[in-house]
Amino acid sequence: MRKILRTILLILIVGNTHAQSLEKMQWFNEPEKWEIKNKSLIMQVTPKSDYWRISHYGFTVDDAPFYYSTYGGEFEAKVKLTGAYKARFDQMGLMIRTDHKNYIKTGVEYVDGKFNVSTVVTHEKSDWSVTTLDKTPSFIWIKIVRRLDAVEIFYSLDDKTYIMTRNAPLQDNAPVLVGLMAASPDGEGFEARFENFSVKHLPDQRRLEWLQNHK
């Protein structure tokens, strides 16, 4: 009976997917113009704003719009992105953040006329990786999965087939800020639309392994 109850509980936990209530989230660097409409966040991205720390360029900036909630444990988050990109480095996507020295931002970035799935991983200093898309999609889905001490990053053009682009370290067993980020480092801003933002809690992987070994 215990085994049955435990199995049912795990199924319920894994299936606990919900759309994040946008009205209950908070701003870090609130943009001048934004609205929540039809369960979507639409913002006019702040000009000359970004997240970057030290490496390569020699400067630190932490001033782009970020709309977030706090989550602990392991989870999956995803969102549909549509942007009216204009200038080099215009970008939008998801960000998971411990503090100003430790964060991961990932999404679409417009660079030299091409669309890229772009990820910046910052631990004291920032790095940058890009995957150039062969064609220009009208929208793109981004998904991040936090498991143990790492974050897996995926993109999709149809919310069905997801392609992994990166696995990056992030401290486990610590609460993080998770949400929607956009930046326009070189430009005067652009309209960014975030749709169908959802977060799914995942049961702790170590706990699952312990249960499996102690049936």
Order of alpha helices (4+ residues) and beta strands (2+ residues): alpha-beta-beta-beta-beta-beta-beta-beta-beta-beta-beta-beta-beta-beta-beta-beta-beta-beta-alpha
